[in-house]
Amino acid sequence: MLWTIFVILLVLWLLGAFIVPFGGSLIHILLVIAVIVLIYNLVTGRRGI
């Protein structure tokens, strides 16, 4: 689940940064959120449901 969110945010950031530049601060916010999700996922690891 978190990896999916990370990939979606990363793709949106890449699209916004290089293909359709729309608001510089929004692009960086998406990147920061993607990095936070990645770090959170690496720290917590996989847990059973």
mmCIF entry with sequence, helices, sheets and N, C-alpha, C, O atoms, coordinates in Angstrom:
data_MODEL
# 
_entry.id   MODEL 
# 
_entity.id                         1 
_entity.type                       polymer 
_entity.pdbx_number_of_molecules   1 
# 
_entity_poly.entity_id                      1 
_entity_poly.type                           'polypeptide(L)' 
_entity_poly.nstd_linkage                   no 
_entity_poly.nstd_monomer                   no 
_entity_poly.pdbx_seq_one_letter_code       MLWTIFVILLVLWLLGAFIVPFGGSLIHILLVIAVIVLIYNLVTGRRGI 
_entity_poly.pdbx_seq_one_letter_code_can   MLWTIFVILLVLWLLGAFIVPFGGSLIHILLVIAVIVLIYNLVTGRRGI 
_entity_poly.pdbx_strand_id                 A 
# 
loop_
_entity_poly_seq.entity_id 
_entity_poly_seq.num 
_entity_poly_seq.mon_id 
_entity_poly_seq.hetero 
1 1  MET n 
1 2  LEU n 
1 3  TRP n 
1 4  THR n 
1 5  ILE n 
1 6  PHE n 
1 7  VAL n 
1 8  ILE n 
1 9  LEU n 
1 10 LEU n 
1 11 VAL n 
1 12 LEU n 
1 13 TRP n 
1 14 LEU n 
1 15 LEU n 
1 16 GLY n 
1 17 ALA n 
1 18 PHE n 
1 19 ILE n 
1 20 VAL n 
1 21 PRO n 
1 22 PHE n 
1 23 GLY n 
1 24 GLY n 
1 25 SER n 
1 26 LEU n 
1 27 ILE n 
1 28 HIS n 
1 29 ILE n 
1 30 LEU n 
1 31 LEU n 
1 32 VAL n 
1 33 ILE n 
1 34 ALA n 
1 35 VAL n 
1 36 ILE n 
1 37 VAL n 
1 38 LEU n 
1 39 ILE n 
1 40 TYR n 
1 41 ASN n 
1 42 LEU n 
1 43 VAL n 
1 44 THR n 
1 45 GLY n 
1 46 ARG n 
1 47 ARG n 
1 48 GLY n 
1 49 ILE n 
# 
_struct_asym.id          A 
_struct_asym.entity_id   1 
# 
loop_
_struct_conf.conf_type_id 
_struct_conf.id 
_struct_conf.pdbx_PDB_helix_id 
_struct_conf.beg_label_comp_id 
_struct_conf.beg_label_asym_id 
_struct_conf.beg_label_seq_id 
_struct_conf.pdbx_beg_PDB_ins_code 
_struct_conf.end_label_comp_id 
_struct_conf.end_label_asym_id 
_struct_conf.end_label_seq_id 
_struct_conf.pdbx_end_PDB_ins_code 
_struct_conf.beg_auth_comp_id 
_struct_conf.beg_auth_asym_id 
_struct_conf.beg_auth_seq_id 
_struct_conf.end_auth_comp_id 
_struct_conf.end_auth_asym_id 
_struct_conf.end_auth_seq_id 
_struct_conf.pdbx_PDB_helix_class 
_struct_conf.details 
_struct_conf.pdbx_PDB_helix_length 
HELX_P HELX_P1 AA1 LEU A 2  ? LEU A 14 ? LEU A 2  LEU A 14 1 ? 13 
HELX_P HELX_P2 AA2 LEU A 15 ? ILE A 19 ? LEU A 15 ILE A 19 3 ? 5  
HELX_P HELX_P3 AA3 GLY A 24 ? THR A 44 ? GLY A 24 THR A 44 1 ? 21 
# 
_struct_conf_type.id          HELX_P 
_struct_conf_type.criteria    ? 
_struct_conf_type.reference   ? 
# 
loop_
_atom_site.group_PDB 
_atom_site.id 
_atom_site.type_symbol 
_atom_site.label_atom_id 
_atom_site.label_alt_id 
_atom_site.label_comp_id 
_atom_site.label_asym_id 
_atom_site.label_entity_id 
_atom_site.label_seq_id 
_atom_site.pdbx_PDB_ins_code 
_atom_site.Cartn_x 
_atom_site.Cartn_y 
_atom_site.Cartn_z 
_atom_site.occupancy 
_atom_site.B_iso_or_equiv 
_atom_site.pdbx_formal_charge 
_atom_site.auth_seq_id 
_atom_site.auth_comp_id 
_atom_site.auth_asym_id 
_atom_site.auth_atom_id 
_atom_site.pdbx_PDB_model_num 
ATOM 1   N N  . MET A 1 1  ? 0.824  -1.197 0.000   1.00 0.00 ? 1  MET A N  1 
ATOM 2   C CA . MET A 1 1  ? 0.000  0.000  0.000   1.00 0.00 ? 1  MET A CA 1 
ATOM 3   C C  . MET A 1 1  ? 0.864  1.254  0.000   1.00 0.00 ? 1  MET A C  1 
ATOM 4   O O  . MET A 1 1  ? 0.664  2.159  -0.811  1.00 0.00 ? 1  MET A O  1 
ATOM 5   N N  . LEU A 1 2  ? 1.829  1.299  0.922   1.00 0.00 ? 2  LEU A N  1 
ATOM 6   C CA . LEU A 1 2  ? 2.682  2.485  0.991   1.00 0.00 ? 2  LEU A CA 1 
ATOM 7   C C  . LEU A 1 2  ? 3.580  2.605  -0.244  1.00 0.00 ? 2  LEU A C  1 
ATOM 8   O O  . LEU A 1 2  ? 3.877  3.709  -0.700  1.00 0.00 ? 2  LEU A O  1 
ATOM 9   N N  . TRP A 1 3  ? 4.006  1.460  -0.778  1.00 0.00 ? 3  TRP A N  1 
ATOM 10  C CA . TRP A 1 3  ? 4.830  1.526  -1.985  1.00 0.00 ? 3  TRP A CA 1 
ATOM 11  C C  . TRP A 1 3  ? 4.027  2.073  -3.156  1.00 0.00 ? 3  TRP A C  1 
ATOM 12  O O  . TRP A 1 3  ? 4.563  2.787  -4.003  1.00 0.00 ? 3  TRP A O  1 
ATOM 13  N N  . THR A 1 4  ? 2.748  1.739  -3.202  1.00 0.00 ? 4  THR A N  1 
ATOM 14  C CA . THR A 1 4  ? 1.889  2.259  -4.264  1.00 0.00 ? 4  THR A CA 1 
ATOM 15  C C  . THR A 1 4  ? 1.762  3.773  -4.160  1.00 0.00 ? 4  THR A C  1 
ATOM 16  O O  . THR A 1 4  ? 1.861  4.479  -5.163  1.00 0.00 ? 4  THR A O  1 
ATOM 17  N N  . ILE A 1 5  ? 1.543  4.268  -2.947  1.00 0.00 ? 5  ILE A N  1 
ATOM 18  C CA . ILE A 1 5  ? 1.455  5.715  -2.740  1.00 0.00 ? 5  ILE A CA 1 
ATOM 19  C C  . ILE A 1 5  ? 2.767  6.385  -3.100  1.00 0.00 ? 5  ILE A C  1 
ATOM 20  O O  . ILE A 1 5  ? 2.778  7.447  -3.722  1.00 0.00 ? 5  ILE A O  1 
ATOM 21  N N  . PHE A 1 6  ? 3.876  5.763  -2.708  1.00 0.00 ? 6  PHE A N  1 
ATOM 22  C CA . PHE A 1 6  ? 5.191  6.314  -3.031  1.00 0.00 ? 6  PHE A CA 1 
ATOM 23  C C  . PHE A 1 6  ? 5.394  6.418  -4.536  1.00 0.00 ? 6  PHE A C  1 
ATOM 24  O O  . PHE A 1 6  ? 5.853  7.447  -5.033  1.00 0.00 ? 6  PHE A O  1 
ATOM 25  N N  . VAL A 1 7  ? 5.059  5.373  -5.252  1.00 0.00 ? 7  VAL A N  1 
ATOM 26  C CA . VAL A 1 7  ? 5.252  5.369  -6.709  1.00 0.00 ? 7  VAL A CA 1 
ATOM 27  C C  . VAL A 1 7  ? 4.351  6.407  -7.374  1.00 0.00 ? 7  VAL A C  1 
ATOM 28  O O  . VAL A 1 7  ? 4.785  7.115  -8.283  1.00 0.00 ? 7  VAL A O  1 
ATOM 29  N N  . ILE A 1 8  ? 3.096  6.503  -6.924  1.00 0.00 ? 8  ILE A N  1 
ATOM 30  C CA . ILE A 1 8  ? 2.174  7.485  -7.510  1.00 0.00 ? 8  ILE A CA 1 
ATOM 31  C C  . ILE A 1 8  ? 2.687  8.902  -7.283  1.00 0.00 ? 8  ILE A C  1 
ATOM 32  O O  . ILE A 1 8  ? 2.689  9.717  -8.206  1.00 0.00 ? 8  ILE A O  1 
ATOM 33  N N  . LEU A 1 9  ? 3.125  9.203  -6.052  1.00 0.00 ? 9  LEU A N  1 
ATOM 34  C CA . LEU A 1 9  ? 3.635  10.543 -5.769  1.00 0.00 ? 9  LEU A CA 1 
ATOM 35  C C  . LEU A 1 9  ? 4.915  10.838 -6.546  1.00 0.00 ? 9  LEU A C  1 
ATOM 36  O O  . LEU A 1 9  ? 5.121  11.961 -7.005  1.00 0.00 ? 9  LEU A O  1 
ATOM 37  N N  . LEU A 1 10 ? 5.766  9.838  -6.693  1.00 0.00 ? 10 LEU A N  1 
ATOM 38  C CA . LEU A 1 10 ? 7.003  10.030 -7.443  1.00 0.00 ? 10 LEU A CA 1 
ATOM 39  C C  . LEU A 1 10 ? 6.714  10.294 -8.917  1.00 0.00 ? 10 LEU A C  1 
ATOM 40  O O  . LEU A 1 10 ? 7.344  11.158 -9.527  1.00 0.00 ? 10 LEU A O  1 
ATOM 41  N N  . VAL A 1 11 ? 5.765  9.556  -9.494  1.00 0.00 ? 11 VAL A N  1 
ATOM 42  C CA . VAL A 1 11 ? 5.400  9.768  -10.899 1.00 0.00 ? 11 VAL A CA 1 
ATOM 43  C C  . VAL A 1 11 ? 4.781  11.150 -11.093 1.00 0.00 ? 11 VAL A C  1 
ATOM 44  O O  . VAL A 1 11 ? 5.094  11.846 -12.059 1.00 0.00 ? 11 VAL A O  1 
ATOM 45  N N  . LEU A 1 12 ? 3.897  11.544 -10.166 1.00 0.00 ? 12 LEU A N  1 
ATOM 46  C CA . LEU A 1 12 ? 3.309  12.886 -10.269 1.00 0.00 ? 12 LEU A CA 1 
ATOM 47  C C  . LEU A 1 12 ? 4.373  13.964 -10.164 1.00 0.00 ? 12 LEU A C  1 
ATOM 48  O O  . LEU A 1 12 ? 4.308  14.976 -10.862 1.00 0.00 ? 12 LEU A O  1 
ATOM 49  N N  . TRP A 1 13 ? 5.360  13.750 -9.286  1.00 0.00 ? 13 TRP A N  1 
ATOM 50  C CA . TRP A 1 13 ? 6.434  14.724 -9.152  1.00 0.00 ? 13 TRP A CA 1 
ATOM 51  C C  . TRP A 1 13 ? 7.241  14.809 -10.444 1.00 0.00 ? 13 TRP A C  1 
ATOM 52  O O  . TRP A 1 13 ? 7.565  15.904 -10.903 1.00 0.00 ? 13 TRP A O  1 
ATOM 53  N N  . LEU A 1 14 ? 7.566  13.660 -11.029 1.00 0.00 ? 14 LEU A N  1 
ATOM 54  C CA . LEU A 1 14 ? 8.333  13.663 -12.274 1.00 0.00 ? 14 LEU A CA 1 
ATOM 55  C C  . LEU A 1 14 ? 7.552  14.329 -13.400 1.00 0.00 ? 14 LEU A C  1 
ATOM 56  O O  . LEU A 1 14 ? 8.120  15.089 -14.184 1.00 0.00 ? 14 LEU A O  1 
ATOM 57  N N  . LEU A 1 15 ? 6.249  14.049 -13.487 1.00 0.00 ? 15 LEU A N  1 
ATOM 58  C CA . LEU A 1 15 ? 5.432  14.693 -14.513 1.00 0.00 ? 15 LEU A CA 1 
ATOM 59  C C  . LEU A 1 15 ? 5.384  16.200 -14.311 1.00 0.00 ? 15 LEU A C  1 
ATOM 60  O O  . LEU A 1 15 ? 5.500  16.966 -15.268 1.00 0.00 ? 15 LEU A O  1 
ATOM 61  N N  . GLY A 1 16 ? 5.216  16.616 -13.084 1.00 0.00 ? 16 GLY A N  1 
ATOM 62  C CA . GLY A 1 16 ? 5.135  18.039 -12.798 1.00 0.00 ? 16 GLY A CA 1 
ATOM 63  C C  . GLY A 1 16 ? 6.453  18.754 -12.988 1.00 0.00 ? 16 GLY A C  1 
ATOM 64  O O  . GLY A 1 16 ? 6.481  19.915 -13.394 1.00 0.00 ? 16 GLY A O  1 
ATOM 65  N N  . ALA A 1 17 ? 7.543  18.070 -12.697 1.00 0.00 ? 17 ALA A N  1 
ATOM 66  C CA . ALA A 1 17 ? 8.845  18.720 -12.763 1.00 0.00 ? 17 ALA A CA 1 
ATOM 67  C C  . ALA A 1 17 ? 9.357  18.835 -14.199 1.00 0.00 ? 17 ALA A C  1 
ATOM 68  O O  . ALA A 1 17 ? 9.979  19.838 -14.550 1.00 0.00 ? 17 ALA A O  1 
ATOM 69  N N  . PHE A 1 18 ? 9.107  17.835 -15.023 1.00 0.00 ? 18 PHE A N  1 
ATOM 70  C CA . PHE A 1 18 ? 9.754  17.797 -16.323 1.00 0.00 ? 18 PHE A CA 1 
ATOM 71  C C  . PHE A 1 18 ? 8.814  17.913 -17.517 1.00 0.00 ? 18 PHE A C  1 
ATOM 72  O O  . PHE A 1 18 ? 9.242  18.357 -18.582 1.00 0.00 ? 18 PHE A O  1 
ATOM 73  N N  . ILE A 1 19 ? 7.558  17.533 -17.375 1.00 0.00 ? 19 ILE A N  1 
ATOM 74  C CA . ILE A 1 19 ? 6.668  17.540 -18.532 1.00 0.00 ? 19 ILE A CA 1 
ATOM 75  C C  . ILE A 1 19 ? 5.698  18.718 -18.484 1.00 0.00 ? 19 ILE A C  1 
ATOM 76  O O  . ILE A 1 19 ? 5.600  19.482 -19.444 1.00 0.00 ? 19 ILE A O  1 
ATOM 77  N N  . VAL A 1 20 ? 4.989  18.864 -17.379 1.00 0.00 ? 20 VAL A N  1 
ATOM 78  C CA . VAL A 1 20 ? 3.989  19.924 -17.246 1.00 0.00 ? 20 VAL A CA 1 
ATOM 79  C C  . VAL A 1 20 ? 4.311  20.738 -16.004 1.00 0.00 ? 20 VAL A C  1 
ATOM 80  O O  . VAL A 1 20 ? 3.763  20.467 -14.935 1.00 0.00 ? 20 VAL A O  1 
ATOM 81  N N  . PRO A 1 21 ? 5.192  21.733 -16.120 1.00 0.00 ? 21 PRO A N  1 
ATOM 82  C CA . PRO A 1 21 ? 5.545  22.513 -14.930 1.00 0.00 ? 21 PRO A CA 1 
ATOM 83  C C  . PRO A 1 21 ? 4.351  23.340 -14.435 1.00 0.00 ? 21 PRO A C  1 
ATOM 84  O O  . PRO A 1 21 ? 3.887  24.242 -15.133 1.00 0.00 ? 21 PRO A O  1 
ATOM 85  N N  . PHE A 1 22 ? 3.863  23.034 -13.242 1.00 0.00 ? 22 PHE A N  1 
ATOM 86  C CA . PHE A 1 22 ? 2.699  23.744 -12.691 1.00 0.00 ? 22 PHE A CA 1 
ATOM 87  C C  . PHE A 1 22 ? 2.934  24.031 -11.219 1.00 0.00 ? 22 PHE A C  1 
ATOM 88  O O  . PHE A 1 22 ? 2.629  23.187 -10.376 1.00 0.00 ? 22 PHE A O  1 
ATOM 89  N N  . GLY A 1 23 ? 3.451  25.159 -10.899 1.00 0.00 ? 23 GLY A N  1 
ATOM 90  C CA . GLY A 1 23 ? 3.646  25.530 -9.493  1.00 0.00 ? 23 GLY A CA 1 
ATOM 91  C C  . GLY A 1 23 ? 4.826  24.819 -8.874  1.00 0.00 ? 23 GLY A C  1 
ATOM 92  O O  . GLY A 1 23 ? 4.769  23.615 -8.625  1.00 0.00 ? 23 GLY A O  1 
ATOM 93  N N  . GLY A 1 24 ? 5.886  25.547 -8.626  1.00 0.00 ? 24 GLY A N  1 
ATOM 94  C CA . GLY A 1 24 ? 7.111  24.941 -8.104  1.00 0.00 ? 24 GLY A CA 1 
ATOM 95  C C  . GLY A 1 24 ? 6.957  24.353 -6.722  1.00 0.00 ? 24 GLY A C  1 
ATOM 96  O O  . GLY A 1 24 ? 7.520  23.295 -6.443  1.00 0.00 ? 24 GLY A O  1 
ATOM 97  N N  . SER A 1 25 ? 6.210  25.008 -5.844  1.00 0.00 ? 25 SER A N  1 
ATOM 98  C CA . SER A 1 25 ? 6.113  24.511 -4.474  1.00 0.00 ? 25 SER A CA 1 
ATOM 99  C C  . SER A 1 25 ? 5.330  23.201 -4.407  1.00 0.00 ? 25 SER A C  1 
ATOM 100 O O  . SER A 1 25 ? 5.644  22.347 -3.578  1.00 0.00 ? 25 SER A O  1 
ATOM 101 N N  . LEU A 1 26 ? 4.324  23.024 -5.257  1.00 0.00 ? 26 LEU A N  1 
ATOM 102 C CA . LEU A 1 26 ? 3.547  21.789 -5.258  1.00 0.00 ? 26 LEU A CA 1 
ATOM 103 C C  . LEU A 1 26 ? 4.419  20.600 -5.638  1.00 0.00 ? 26 LEU A C  1 
ATOM 104 O O  . LEU A 1 26 ? 4.276  19.517 -5.070  1.00 0.00 ? 26 LEU A O  1 
ATOM 105 N N  . ILE A 1 27 ? 5.311  20.792 -6.584  1.00 0.00 ? 27 ILE A N  1 
ATOM 106 C CA . ILE A 1 27 ? 6.205  19.729 -7.019  1.00 0.00 ? 27 ILE A CA 1 
ATOM 107 C C  . ILE A 1 27 ? 7.086  19.270 -5.861  1.00 0.00 ? 27 ILE A C  1 
ATOM 108 O O  . ILE A 1 27 ? 7.273  18.071 -5.651  1.00 0.00 ? 27 ILE A O  1 
ATOM 109 N N  . HIS A 1 28 ? 7.619  20.217 -5.122  1.00 0.00 ? 28 HIS A N  1 
ATOM 110 C CA . HIS A 1 28 ? 8.511  19.863 -4.023  1.00 0.00 ? 28 HIS A CA 1 
ATOM 111 C C  . HIS A 1 28 ? 7.750  19.253 -2.856  1.00 0.00 ? 28 HIS A C  1 
ATOM 112 O O  . HIS A 1 28 ? 8.290  18.401 -2.151  1.00 0.00 ? 28 HIS A O  1 
ATOM 113 N N  . ILE A 1 29 ? 6.519  19.669 -2.641  1.00 0.00 ? 29 ILE A N  1 
ATOM 114 C CA . ILE A 1 29 ? 5.703  19.059 -1.588  1.00 0.00 ? 29 ILE A CA 1 
ATOM 115 C C  . ILE A 1 29 ? 5.434  17.596 -1.916  1.00 0.00 ? 29 ILE A C  1 
ATOM 116 O O  . ILE A 1 29 ? 5.500  16.741 -1.033  1.00 0.00 ? 29 ILE A O  1 
ATOM 117 N N  . LEU A 1 30 ? 5.132  17.300 -3.179  1.00 0.00 ? 30 LEU A N  1 
ATOM 118 C CA . LEU A 1 30 ? 4.921  15.907 -3.581  1.00 0.00 ? 30 LEU A CA 1 
ATOM 119 C C  . LEU A 1 30 ? 6.177  15.079 -3.379  1.00 0.00 ? 30 LEU A C  1 
ATOM 120 O O  . LEU A 1 30 ? 6.096  13.933 -2.937  1.00 0.00 ? 30 LEU A O  1 
ATOM 121 N N  . LEU A 1 31 ? 7.335  15.639 -3.696  1.00 0.00 ? 31 LEU A N  1 
ATOM 122 C CA . LEU A 1 31 ? 8.582  14.920 -3.508  1.00 0.00 ? 31 LEU A CA 1 
ATOM 123 C C  . LEU A 1 31 ? 8.835  14.648 -2.031  1.00 0.00 ? 31 LEU A C  1 
ATOM 124 O O  . LEU A 1 31 ? 9.234  13.541 -1.669  1.00 0.00 ? 31 LEU A O  1 
ATOM 125 N N  . VAL A 1 32 ? 8.611  15.632 -1.179  1.00 0.00 ? 32 VAL A N  1 
ATOM 126 C CA . VAL A 1 32 ? 8.822  15.462 0.254   1.00 0.00 ? 32 VAL A CA 1 
ATOM 127 C C  . VAL A 1 32 ? 7.877  14.397 0.810   1.00 0.00 ? 32 VAL A C  1 
ATOM 128 O O  . VAL A 1 32 ? 8.297  13.566 1.615   1.00 0.00 ? 32 VAL A O  1 
ATOM 129 N N  . ILE A 1 33 ? 6.616  14.408 0.397   1.00 0.00 ? 33 ILE A N  1 
ATOM 130 C CA . ILE A 1 33 ? 5.661  13.403 0.860   1.00 0.00 ? 33 ILE A CA 1 
ATOM 131 C C  . ILE A 1 33 ? 6.098  12.006 0.413   1.00 0.00 ? 33 ILE A C  1 
ATOM 132 O O  . ILE A 1 33 ? 6.008  11.050 1.184   1.00 0.00 ? 33 ILE A O  1 
ATOM 133 N N  . ALA A 1 34 ? 6.566  11.890 -0.820  1.00 0.00 ? 34 ALA A N  1 
ATOM 134 C CA . ALA A 1 34 ? 7.019  10.592 -1.320  1.00 0.00 ? 34 ALA A CA 1 
ATOM 135 C C  . ALA A 1 34 ? 8.205  10.080 -0.526  1.00 0.00 ? 34 ALA A C  1 
ATOM 136 O O  . ALA A 1 34 ? 8.270  8.890  -0.219  1.00 0.00 ? 34 ALA A O  1 
ATOM 137 N N  . VAL A 1 35 ? 9.143  10.951 -0.188  1.00 0.00 ? 35 VAL A N  1 
ATOM 138 C CA . VAL A 1 35 ? 10.314 10.540 0.596   1.00 0.00 ? 35 VAL A CA 1 
ATOM 139 C C  . VAL A 1 35 ? 9.905  10.150 2.011   1.00 0.00 ? 35 VAL A C  1 
ATOM 140 O O  . VAL A 1 35 ? 10.430 9.180  2.557   1.00 0.00 ? 35 VAL A O  1 
ATOM 141 N N  . ILE A 1 36 ? 8.975  10.891 2.612   1.00 0.00 ? 36 ILE A N  1 
ATOM 142 C CA . ILE A 1 36 ? 8.499  10.552 3.956   1.00 0.00 ? 36 ILE A CA 1 
ATOM 143 C C  . ILE A 1 36 ? 7.827  9.185  3.957   1.00 0.00 ? 36 ILE A C  1 
ATOM 144 O O  . ILE A 1 36 ? 8.049  8.388  4.868   1.00 0.00 ? 36 ILE A O  1 
ATOM 145 N N  . VAL A 1 37 ? 7.009  8.906  2.946   1.00 0.00 ? 37 VAL A N  1 
ATOM 146 C CA . VAL A 1 37 ? 6.349  7.602  2.858   1.00 0.00 ? 37 VAL A CA 1 
ATOM 147 C C  . VAL A 1 37 ? 7.380  6.491  2.702   1.00 0.00 ? 37 VAL A C  1 
ATOM 148 O O  . VAL A 1 37 ? 7.251  5.435  3.323   1.00 0.00 ? 37 VAL A O  1 
ATOM 149 N N  . LEU A 1 38 ? 8.395  6.715  1.884   1.00 0.00 ? 38 LEU A N  1 
ATOM 150 C CA . LEU A 1 38 ? 9.444  5.717  1.697   1.00 0.00 ? 38 LEU A CA 1 
ATOM 151 C C  . LEU A 1 38 ? 10.185 5.453  2.997   1.00 0.00 ? 38 LEU A C  1 
ATOM 152 O O  . LEU A 1 38 ? 10.390 4.295  3.362   1.00 0.00 ? 38 LEU A O  1 
ATOM 153 N N  . ILE A 1 39 ? 10.589 6.501  3.703   1.00 0.00 ? 39 ILE A N  1 
ATOM 154 C CA . ILE A 1 39 ? 11.314 6.336  4.962   1.00 0.00 ? 39 ILE A CA 1 
ATOM 155 C C  . ILE A 1 39 ? 10.440 5.632  5.995   1.00 0.00 ? 39 ILE A C  1 
ATOM 156 O O  . ILE A 1 39 ? 10.916 4.744  6.702   1.00 0.00 ? 39 ILE A O  1 
ATOM 157 N N  . TYR A 1 40 ? 9.176  6.015  6.092   1.00 0.00 ? 40 TYR A N  1 
ATOM 158 C CA . TYR A 1 40 ? 8.260  5.376  7.039   1.00 0.00 ? 40 TYR A CA 1 
ATOM 159 C C  . TYR A 1 40 ? 8.145  3.883  6.745   1.00 0.00 ? 40 TYR A C  1 
ATOM 160 O O  . TYR A 1 40 ? 8.154  3.063  7.663   1.00 0.00 ? 40 TYR A O  1 
ATOM 161 N N  . ASN A 1 41 ? 8.039  3.537  5.474   1.00 0.00 ? 41 ASN A N  1 
ATOM 162 C CA . ASN A 1 41 ? 7.910  2.133  5.096   1.00 0.00 ? 41 ASN A CA 1 
ATOM 163 C C  . ASN A 1 41 ? 9.194  1.355  5.414   1.00 0.00 ? 41 ASN A C  1 
ATOM 164 O O  . ASN A 1 41 ? 9.126  0.210  5.859   1.00 0.00 ? 41 ASN A O  1 
ATOM 165 N N  . LEU A 1 42 ? 10.332 1.954  5.193   1.00 0.00 ? 42 LEU A N  1 
ATOM 166 C CA . LEU A 1 42 ? 11.589 1.272  5.483   1.00 0.00 ? 42 LEU A CA 1 
ATOM 167 C C  . LEU A 1 42 ? 11.795 1.100  6.995   1.00 0.00 ? 42 LEU A C  1 
ATOM 168 O O  . LEU A 1 42 ? 12.317 0.074  7.431   1.00 0.00 ? 42 LEU A O  1 
ATOM 169 N N  . VAL A 1 43 ? 11.397 2.079  7.783   1.00 0.00 ? 43 VAL A N  1 
ATOM 170 C CA . VAL A 1 43 ? 11.589 2.013  9.231   1.00 0.00 ? 43 VAL A CA 1 
ATOM 171 C C  . VAL A 1 43 ? 10.647 1.000  9.862   1.00 0.00 ? 43 VAL A C  1 
ATOM 172 O O  . VAL A 1 43 ? 11.074 0.202  10.697  1.00 0.00 ? 43 VAL A O  1 
ATOM 173 N N  . THR A 1 44 ? 9.378  1.015  9.483   1.00 0.00 ? 44 THR A N  1 
ATOM 174 C CA . THR A 1 44 ? 8.413  0.127  10.115  1.00 0.00 ? 44 THR A CA 1 
ATOM 175 C C  . THR A 1 44 ? 8.525  -1.301 9.584   1.00 0.00 ? 44 THR A C  1 
ATOM 176 O O  . THR A 1 44 ? 8.222  -2.248 10.310  1.00 0.00 ? 44 THR A O  1 
ATOM 177 N N  . GLY A 1 45 ? 8.945  -1.471 8.363   1.00 0.00 ? 45 GLY A N  1 
ATOM 178 C CA . GLY A 1 45 ? 9.052  -2.804 7.783   1.00 0.00 ? 45 GLY A CA 1 
ATOM 179 C C  . GLY A 1 45 ? 7.696  -3.419 7.528   1.00 0.00 ? 45 GLY A C  1 
ATOM 180 O O  . GLY A 1 45 ? 6.667  -2.770 7.716   1.00 0.00 ? 45 GLY A O  1 
ATOM 181 N N  . ARG A 1 46 ? 7.690  -4.652 7.105   1.00 0.00 ? 46 ARG A N  1 
ATOM 182 C CA . ARG A 1 46 ? 6.431  -5.339 6.834   1.00 0.00 ? 46 ARG A CA 1 
ATOM 183 C C  . ARG A 1 46 ? 5.947  -6.029 8.103   1.00 0.00 ? 46 ARG A C  1 
ATOM 184 O O  . ARG A 1 46 ? 6.694  -6.738 8.776   1.00 0.00 ? 46 ARG A O  1 
ATOM 185 N N  . ARG A 1 47 ? 4.687  -5.801 8.404   1.00 0.00 ? 47 ARG A N  1 
ATOM 186 C CA . ARG A 1 47 ? 4.062  -6.443 9.562   1.00 0.00 ? 47 ARG A CA 1 
ATOM 187 C C  . ARG A 1 47 ? 2.873  -7.268 9.082   1.00 0.00 ? 47 ARG A C  1 
ATOM 188 O O  . ARG A 1 47 ? 2.229  -6.935 8.086   1.00 0.00 ? 47 ARG A O  1 
ATOM 189 N N  . GLY A 1 48 ? 2.600  -8.327 9.791   1.00 0.00 ? 48 GLY A N  1 
ATOM 190 C CA . GLY A 1 48 ? 1.444  -9.160 9.452   1.00 0.00 ? 48 GLY A CA 1 
ATOM 191 C C  . GLY A 1 48 ? 0.149  -8.457 9.798   1.00 0.00 ? 48 GLY A C  1 
ATOM 192 O O  . GLY A 1 48 ? 0.103  -7.620 10.699  1.00 0.00 ? 48 GLY A O  1 
ATOM 193 N N  . ILE A 1 49 ? -0.891 -8.801 9.080   1.00 0.00 ? 49 ILE A N  1 
ATOM 194 C CA . ILE A 1 49 ? -2.193 -8.164 9.323   1.00 0.00 ? 49 ILE A CA 1 
ATOM 195 C C  . ILE A 1 49 ? -2.902 -8.890 10.461  1.00 0.00 ? 49 ILE A C  1 
ATOM 196 O O  . ILE A 1 49 ? -4.016 -8.519 10.832  1.00 0.00 ? 49 ILE A O  1 
# 
